[in-house]
Amino acid sequence: MNMYVSNLSFHTTDDDLNKLFSQFGAVSSAKVISDRETGRSRGFGFVEMDSDEDAKKAIAGLNNKEVEGRAMSVSVAKPKKTDNKRW
C-alpha cells in the first residue's frame, strides 16, 4: 500500500521516514519530495509498504503524531491522475 505523508519537517529525510514506518513492518520505499530547483524538502512524501495490514497499522499509529515539532498527516495515497487531453 502506498501512503501519502504530509506536514513533515523540512529536515526529515528518506531514511527518517523509513525508520519511522519500519516500526510497523517492512517498508518497500520511503521518499521525501524535494523542490527541483532548490533541492529543499517540500514537506511531504510517500511511503510504500508490502503489507496492507502493516500500512493500516502505520496510518493508525503515525497519523497526527508529532515529529520534530509538527503533527504529520498519514493517509492512503490516491492514484496519480492522468490527463489525456490533447491541445
C-alpha positions in Angstrom: 0.0 0.0 0.0 1.2 3.5 -0.9 0.8 6.2 1.7 0.9 10.0 1.5 2.7 11.7 4.4 2.4 15.4 4.8 3.2 18.2 7.2 6.8 16.9 7.5 9.6 18.9 9.0 11.8 20.3 6.2 14.7 18.4 7.9 13.0 15.0 7.5 15.0 12.6 5.2 14.1 9.5 3.3 15.9 7.5 6.0 14.0 9.2 8.8 10.7 8.2 7.1 11.9 4.7 6.5 12.9 4.3 10.2 9.6 5.8 11.4 7.4 3.5 9.3 9.6 0.3 9.7 8.4 0.1 13.3 5.1 -1.2 11.8 6.5 -3.6 9.2 8.7 -3.8 6.1 9.0 -0.6 4.1 9.4 -1.0 0.3 10.2 2.6 -0.3 10.2 5.9 1.5 10.7 9.2 -0.4 10.6 12.8 0.8 9.7 15.0 -2.2 12.0 17.9 -2.8 11.9 21.1 -4.9 13.5 20.6 -8.3 15.3 23.9 -8.3 16.4 24.3 -4.7 16.6 20.6 -3.6 14.8 21.6 -0.4 12.1 19.4 1.0 8.6 20.3 0.1 7.2 19.0 3.4 5.6 15.8 2.1 6.5 12.4 0.8 5.4 8.8 0.1 5.9 5.6 1.9 5.1 2.2 0.4 4.7 -1.0 2.4 4.2 -4.5 1.1 1.6 -5.5 3.6 -1.7 -3.6 3.6 -2.2 -4.7 7.2 1.1 -3.2 8.3 0.3 0.0 6.4 -3.0 0.3 8.1 -1.2 -0.1 11.5 1.3 2.6 10.4 -1.5 5.0 9.5 -3.3 4.4 12.8 -0.1 4.8 14.8 1.5 7.7 13.0 -1.3 9.9 11.7 -1.2 13.2 13.8 1.9 12.1 15.5 4.2 14.9 16.4 7.7 14.6 14.7 10.2 17.4 15.0 7.5 19.7 16.3 5.0 19.0 13.5 1.9 16.8 13.6 2.3 14.8 10.4 -0.6 13.5 8.4 -0.6 10.0 7.0 -3.2 8.6 4.6 -3.6 6.2 1.7 -2.2 7.8 -1.4 -4.6 8.5 -4.2 -3.6 7.2 -7.6 -2.0 9.9 -9.8 -4.4 11.5 -12.2 -3.6 11.2 -15.8 -4.9 13.9 -18.1 -5.4 12.6 -21.6 -6.4 15.9 -23.1 -4.6 17.0 -26.3 -4.4 20.6 -27.2 
